[in-house]
Amino acid sequence: MELDFRVLGPLRARCEGREADLGRPQQRAVLAALLLAPGELVPTDRLVEGVWGEDDAHWPKDPVGQIGTHAHRLRRALDAPGLLVAAAGGYRLSVPRGSVDLFRYEAAVAEAVALRHREPLRARELLVGALDAWEGPRALEGVPGPLAERARERLAAGRLAALKVRYDLDLALGGHEEALAALEPLGELARAYPLDEEVHRLHLLALHRCGRSERALAAYEELRERLDRELGLEPGAAVAELAERVRGGEPAVAVAAVRALPRPCQLPPDIPDLVGRAGLVGEAERALRALAAGASPVVGLSGPSGSGASALAVHVAHTVQDAFPDGQLYAAGGEAGAVLAGFLRALGERPGDGAQVAELRVRYHELLAGRRVLVVLDGVADPGPLLPEVPGCAVVVAGAEPGALPGRAVRLAVGPLEPHDAYELLARIVGAERIRREPDAVAGLAAACGYLPVLLRTAATRLAARPQWSVADLVQWFAGRG
C-alpha cells in the first residue's frame, strides 16, 4: 500500500494517492502521537496526556473512551485495514518509518552530518533536499496538545541547527555569489534569533564576503550590546575572533567559514578487567551504531545494586567512541536543569542564570543537531530532558526506571555474573595462582558476594591489599561481619 504522512508543516496523510480527511484537532493529535513512534505500541495513558496534558482536571469525563473513538474514526479516514490496531493497553500505527516525512528528513540530515567534512558538496546537497521537505516553518501546524508542542519545539531546534550547518557549508564552499544568496536568509535568522551567536557569526561572515565589512562590524556591536544588556555576557570567542579579523582588514576569502566546535570527552576511565559482559556489550554496540536511518538510539542498562550497570555503561561508551567523533558527554546523578547547563558549557555555550529546563533543552538540541555526540547518563533521576533526540547522537542510560525511557529504547538487563566469570574477575585482581590454590573458598566467596561484580571487586581489592590473607580468611572475615 502506498502511504505518505507529513508532519513537517500541517499534518497530512495520503493513502494510495488519496488525501485523507483527518477530522477534528484532537483526532489529529492522536494520529500525530502515533506517527512520531511508527510501528511502536503507544500506551493509551500516554495518548491521553499527549492530547489533554498531565492534569486530569483538564481531561474529559471518559478520556480513554474518547481516544478509542478517535482511533476508530482515524481507521475509517485512512481506509487501510490493519494499519491502526489496538493492543495491550495502547495503539500501534503499523507503517514503515520511511513513509513519514520526518524520518526521511532526519535520515538525510544524519547522512549529511556524516559527510560534512569528507564530502561537503554532497552534504550540502542532502541538507538542501532535507530542508525542502518542510511545508512551513512549524511542524504539526494546528495540532493541539502538549505532545505536539514538545515535538514542535524539538523539531524547530533541529531545523535551525540544520539551517546553520547548510549556510556554514555554503560559505565554506562558495564565494561571493553564494554569500549573496545566503545573506538575506541569514539576516532573517539573525532577526528571529537575536541572541544566537552562531547565527550572527554566519551573518557577519556573509556580510564580510559581500564587501559589507562596516555593516558586519556594526552588527557585531549591536550583538555585543544586546548580549550585555539582556544576559550580562560578552560575545563568545568564535564571533569575537571573526569580528577582530574583519576589523583588521583580513581579506574575505581568507576568513574560514567552518569554526572548530568543542569536542567534549567527559567519559570516566574504562574498566580494564570487565568480564562476563560480552553479549550485553555486543547488543548495546549494535544498537548505538545504528545511525544510518536517522535514528537517535537509546540504550538502557538496569540491574540490581552491585550488578555493575554503571561500569558497563562507561565500557560500552568507550567501545563505540569512534562512532561519535564530535564528543562524549557524561553525567552521574543530578537534576535535569543542572546537568543540561553543564552539558551546554561543555558544548561551548554559556547558559544564563535561572534558565528553565525547557529553554535549556531547546538550546541543547540546537547545539547537538548536525553533530555526532554520545551521551552517558548514570543514575540521573529524570533522564527525559537529557535525551539527545537529534539524528546522529545517541545515549546510554544506566539505572533509570524502564518507564523513564522512550518506547524505542533497547533495554538490557544486567544481572549477576556466571560462576566462571566471577572466578575470572577474582583471578585478574588477586592473581591466578592465589585463587587457584583455594577453589572451595573462592566458590564460597563468589556466592557470598551474590556473583555481583561490584561486591566481587571490593572483596578482591581487599584481598589483594592483604597478601598474608588466604581466601578462606576473607570468607571468614565476611562471615564475622554478617
Order of alpha helices (4+ residues) and beta strands (2+ residues): beta-beta-beta-alpha-beta-alpha-alpha-beta-beta-alpha-alpha-alpha-alpha-alpha-alpha-alpha-alpha-beta-alpha-beta-alpha-alpha-beta-beta-beta-alpha-alpha-alpha-alpha-alpha
